[in-house]
Amino acid sequence: MKSGAERTEILHRSLRVSLAASAGFYPFLYWLDEPVLALYALFAPIALGLLSSIPGSGRQRAVVMLRALPVGLLLVALGTLLAVQTWAAALGMLVVGFLLSFAAVAGPRPAGAGPGLQLFYILACFPPYQPETLWLRLAGLVFGVLVLALCELLLLPQSAGPNYRTALAGAVATAGDTLAGRIRLSPEDLRAAGARLRLSQFPPAERPAGPGRAVRGLSHAGGAARRLLEQLAHLTESGELRPLVPGNPAGGGGSGGSGTRSRSGDRPENGGAGGGNSSASSTGSGSGDGTVSGGGAPEGADAASRSLLPQMASLCEETGAALRAGRPSSGPDRMDEAIHDFQQTRVRQVTGPPADVPPVQVLHRQAAVLAVAESVRILEISVRVGLDGRRTPPIEPRELFWYAHTPAPQLWIRRFTGNMTLHSVQFQNAVRIALALAAARLVAGSLGLNHGFWVLLAVLTLSRTTFGQTWAAIRRAVAGNLVGAVAAGGLLIGLGQHTDVYAALLAPGMLLAFALGPLLGIAWAQGLFTLVVAIAFAQIAPATWQLAEARIVDVVTGSAIGLLCALLAWPAGARREVRRTMAELLHACGPLVRGTVAVLTAMPPGSGTPPPTQPALHRLRLAEAAYDQFRSEPAGSGTARADWHAVLIAARQVLLGAHWLPRFDLPAAALPADAADRARAGARAVADTTVRLACLCAGDRPPDRAATGAATRSAPCSPAGPPLPALVDLEVWLRGLDAQLARIEAGLPETAGRHRA
């Protein structure tokens, strides 16, 4: 059921497209007597305004249309030249179909314009082969696109949707006010503030999903903000977070609308944004005092946290102000120095007189505060990169901020090459649609079907990511076309060659079809569009009821080709791919856990090499894309469902620990041998669990627990010996990972993992 705003926008779009299509069709056909010019002026607005789903405000859509115009001109010219031979046109369709479909990896706007650009090539690549009419085709295309862009700007323009940067500023302000003690929110309110950053809460045009540096920075910042708020929610749940200023009224006014509740959507976006549990999320041991409460510890025992929390709050405040102003804040990376001082204070505390050593509860709490500080640091840096957009010197950790110092062409190349794999759902979709369009062009040309471009148009508009979705769409579309063809045939028989009546019917017919089709469903859309094209072509050339018959034959032919390709090429959509990518992601996490612990326990200290995280980051991006498409597809049968979002969260926690633990916890002196052995044993236990889960996700038989030395499930061992910060932070990280993996495995019984997604 569409909302009132959606229905209004559909009606407005119908008016804009109908006006733009009529503005060129009537004068070019009846005043200039140029049917080719009129045809392209008619279909250009329909292609970019109706068949394409270009997101954004009226101004944003107009800009996208103008930028797409040169590409459209090139495609019309290419299609006109390749129409000389069926095989040439089909080969060109294969290449064009793949490139335009694969362009979806560049973001929602190129993805939205893709179908319309496909139609430009489709329309031009069919006989008759008339290269001498190329200038008329190009002129009609230019006129239609320009008029449509003007209509988008001036005629009931769509207003801009919620701004991601503004929402991010509100979330950062909420985190800062919570850290400073200016407000006290429940865990539900904190999570709701983070949930408002889900990409599904924003129009596609406002989502930071492109390959550019600024967009990547904002996307990175959104994930860091959600993770920070999730950490604060966990600290609030465990009672470890109190207002920083004693006596400050709880629930005092904050900024950014932080006190309001919001229902989060049911579609988590891009696991990194899931905010997941960091090492602060599963501390679970004890409470603190003062700023962070502590089970029975004397007031002021955690002076280190008291000195760090105000700096985090201040940095959040400055970061939120920079987001609202749209200008990056300047200055050194203060958080690096603050975290270094915090760690030095912790080391001095535990190596001083026994009476001054803080309780274990305080040490655990400090580990949680350290994780929060790292989230704040990542948030501030990513916001700075997102607002600046320029290349910067390398930022630590380099593998996490690799895009900050990478040239823009390399960012685009990396986005495209990173998805050039059979395991990418974007690549799969592009291959599927390219093969279907090329096959349709070959069949239509070989059989000499009249108006054969309708075959390709059916493939383009009815193809879906799964066989079931495609079959459901085709059934409704064919039924609608049958009804529309009968009505069109009756109309053509009744009116004959009275072109003046057709001319009077076309504009209101388009207005009605373009409004009712999206409102009432695909059957209505196809049936009404059949009427529109029959009325339009009856004015361009003499037509009989056989035009409606040709439309039905072409749509059925295109539907059959599309259905066959959907059956042969990844018919299950992302369901199988999401299992595969999650399994590969979990397989990549195990070595990271072991490698991170190996760095911290290396002899001599500092001699270990940090494990490479780039392979895991690449697999995380593929898994996020597969999960995103999986959530957009209808659920299959069965009740068992894996918590794929939890897998993404756990992988994020592994990656973050692999970066910040060696950076901030590398010991100056060798750890006690017994403690190091126990830490390595805990890492092996977690890594073995990731292997087991990976096998379950992929549907393989997991290794026997006895074979891995874990006859019974237990949390990683707590390192023995003195409570050094490195050991405490390792314990908190490993226990947090173990708790998350246990929850994932509990929701993924072996039979469910083997047979269902």
BELFENDA-V216219 format. One record per backbone hydrogen bond with DSSP energy under -1.0 kcal/mol. NH is the residue of the N-H (numbers start at 1). CO is the residue of the C=O. If there is no record, write none. Layout:
NH,CO ; NH,CO
//
This chain:
7,3 ; 8,4 ; 9,5 ; 10,6 ; 11,7 ; 12,8 ; 13,9 ; 14,10 ; 15,11 ; 16,12 ; 17,13 ; 18,14 ; 19,15 ; 20,16 ; 21,17 ; 22,18 ; 23,19 ; 25,21 ; 26,22 ; 28,24 ; 29,25 ; 30,26 ; 31,27 ; 32,27 ; 34,28 ; 38,34 ; 39,35 ; 40,36 ; 41,37 ; 42,38 ; 43,39 ; 44,40 ; 47,43 ; 48,44 ; 49,45 ; 50,46 ; 51,46 ; 53,112 ; 58,158 ; 61,57 ; 62,58 ; 63,59 ; 64,60 ; 65,61 ; 66,62 ; 67,63 ; 68,64 ; 72,68 ; 73,69 ; 74,70 ; 75,71 ; 76,72 ; 77,73 ; 78,74 ; 79,75 ; 80,76 ; 81,77 ; 82,78 ; 85,82 ; 89,85 ; 90,86 ; 91,87 ; 92,88 ; 93,89 ; 94,90 ; 95,91 ; 96,92 ; 97,93 ; 98,94 ; 99,95 ; 100,96 ; 101,97 ; 102,98 ; 103,99 ; 104,101 ; 105,102 ; 106,103 ; 107,104 ; 111,107 ; 112,108 ; 113,109 ; 114,110 ; 117,113 ; 118,114 ; 119,115 ; 120,116 ; 121,117 ; 122,118 ; 123,119 ; 124,120 ; 125,121 ; 130,128 ; 133,130 ; 134,131 ; 137,133 ; 138,134 ; 139,135 ; 140,136 ; 141,137 ; 142,138 ; 143,139 ; 144,140 ; 145,141 ; 146,142 ; 147,143 ; 148,144 ; 149,145 ; 150,146 ; 151,147 ; 152,148 ; 153,149 ; 154,150 ; 155,151 ; 167,163 ; 168,164 ; 169,165 ; 170,166 ; 171,167 ; 172,168 ; 173,169 ; 174,170 ; 175,171 ; 176,172 ; 177,173 ; 178,174 ; 179,175 ; 180,176 ; 182,177 ; 183,177 ; 190,186 ; 191,187 ; 192,188 ; 193,189 ; 194,190 ; 195,191 ; 196,192 ; 197,194 ; 198,195 ; 201,198 ; 202,199 ; 206,203 ; 207,204 ; 209,207 ; 216,212 ; 217,213 ; 218,214 ; 219,215 ; 220,216 ; 221,217 ; 222,218 ; 223,219 ; 224,220 ; 225,221 ; 226,222 ; 227,223 ; 228,224 ; 229,225 ; 230,226 ; 231,227 ; 232,228 ; 233,229 ; 234,230 ; 235,231 ; 236,232 ; 237,233 ; 238,234 ; 239,236 ; 240,235 ; 242,291 ; 248,245 ; 252,249 ; 260,257 ; 273,270 ; 274,271 ; 275,272 ; 281,278 ; 289,292 ; 289,293 ; 292,289 ; 294,288 ; 297,294 ; 301,298 ; 306,302 ; 307,303 ; 308,304 ; 309,305 ; 312,308 ; 313,309 ; 314,310 ; 315,311 ; 316,312 ; 317,313 ; 318,314 ; 319,315 ; 320,316 ; 321,317 ; 322,318 ; 323,319 ; 324,320 ; 325,321 ; 326,322 ; 327,322 ; 334,332 ; 338,334 ; 339,335 ; 340,336 ; 341,337 ; 342,338 ; 343,339 ; 344,340 ; 345,341 ; 346,342 ; 347,343 ; 348,344 ; 349,345 ; 350,346 ; 351,347 ; 356,353 ; 363,359 ; 364,360 ; 365,361 ; 366,362 ; 367,363 ; 368,364 ; 369,365 ; 370,366 ; 371,367 ; 372,368 ; 373,369 ; 374,370 ; 375,371 ; 376,372 ; 377,373 ; 378,374 ; 379,375 ; 380,376 ; 381,377 ; 382,378 ; 383,379 ; 384,380 ; 385,381 ; 386,382 ; 387,383 ; 388,384 ; 389,385 ; 392,404 ; 401,397 ; 404,401 ; 411,407 ; 412,408 ; 413,409 ; 414,410 ; 415,411 ; 416,412 ; 417,413 ; 418,414 ; 420,417 ; 421,419 ; 424,421 ; 428,424 ; 429,425 ; 430,426 ; 431,427 ; 432,428 ; 433,429 ; 434,430 ; 435,431 ; 436,432 ; 437,433 ; 438,434 ; 439,435 ; 440,436 ; 441,437 ; 442,438 ; 443,439 ; 444,440 ; 445,441 ; 446,442 ; 447,443 ; 449,444 ; 454,451 ; 455,452 ; 457,453 ; 458,454 ; 459,455 ; 460,456 ; 461,457 ; 462,458 ; 463,459 ; 467,571 ; 470,466 ; 471,467 ; 472,468 ; 473,469 ; 474,470 ; 475,471 ; 476,472 ; 477,473 ; 478,474 ; 479,475 ; 480,476 ; 481,477 ; 482,478 ; 483,479 ; 484,480 ; 485,481 ; 486,482 ; 487,483 ; 488,484 ; 489,485 ; 490,486 ; 491,487 ; 492,488 ; 493,489 ; 494,490 ; 495,491 ; 496,492 ; 498,495 ; 499,497 ; 502,498 ; 503,499 ; 504,500 ; 505,501 ; 506,502 ; 509,505 ; 510,506 ; 511,507 ; 512,508 ; 513,509 ; 514,510 ; 516,512 ; 517,513 ; 519,515 ; 520,516 ; 521,517 ; 525,521 ; 526,522 ; 527,523 ; 528,524 ; 529,525 ; 530,526 ; 531,527 ; 532,528 ; 533,529 ; 534,530 ; 535,531 ; 536,532 ; 537,533 ; 538,534 ; 539,536 ; 541,537 ; 547,544 ; 549,545 ; 550,546 ; 551,547 ; 552,548 ; 553,549 ; 554,550 ; 555,551 ; 556,552 ; 557,553 ; 558,554 ; 559,555 ; 560,556 ; 561,557 ; 562,558 ; 563,559 ; 564,560 ; 565,561 ; 566,562 ; 567,563 ; 568,564 ; 569,565 ; 573,570 ; 575,572 ; 578,574 ; 579,575 ; 580,576 ; 581,577 ; 582,578 ; 583,579 ; 584,580 ; 585,581 ; 586,582 ; 587,583 ; 588,584 ; 589,585 ; 590,586 ; 593,589 ; 594,590 ; 595,591 ; 596,592 ; 597,593 ; 598,594 ; 599,595 ; 600,596 ; 601,597 ; 607,604 ; 617,613 ; 618,614 ; 619,615 ; 620,616 ; 621,617 ; 622,618 ; 623,619 ; 624,620 ; 625,621 ; 626,622 ; 627,623 ; 628,624 ; 629,625 ; 630,626 ; 631,627 ; 633,630 ; 644,642 ; 647,643 ; 648,644 ; 649,645 ; 650,646 ; 651,647 ; 652,648 ; 653,649 ; 654,650 ; 655,651 ; 656,652 ; 657,653 ; 658,654 ; 659,655 ; 660,656 ; 661,657 ; 664,660 ; 665,661 ; 676,672 ; 677,673 ; 678,674 ; 679,675 ; 680,676 ; 681,677 ; 682,678 ; 683,679 ; 684,680 ; 685,681 ; 686,682 ; 687,683 ; 688,684 ; 689,685 ; 690,686 ; 691,687 ; 692,688 ; 693,689 ; 694,690 ; 695,691 ; 696,692 ; 697,693 ; 698,694 ; 700,695 ; 710,705 ; 724,722 ; 728,724 ; 729,725 ; 730,726 ; 731,727 ; 732,728 ; 733,729 ; 734,730 ; 735,731 ; 736,732 ; 737,733 ; 738,734 ; 739,735 ; 740,736 ; 741,737 ; 742,738 ; 743,739 ; 744,740 ; 745,741 ; 746,742 ; 747,743 ; 748,745 ; 753,749 ; 754,750 ; 755,751 ; 756,752
//
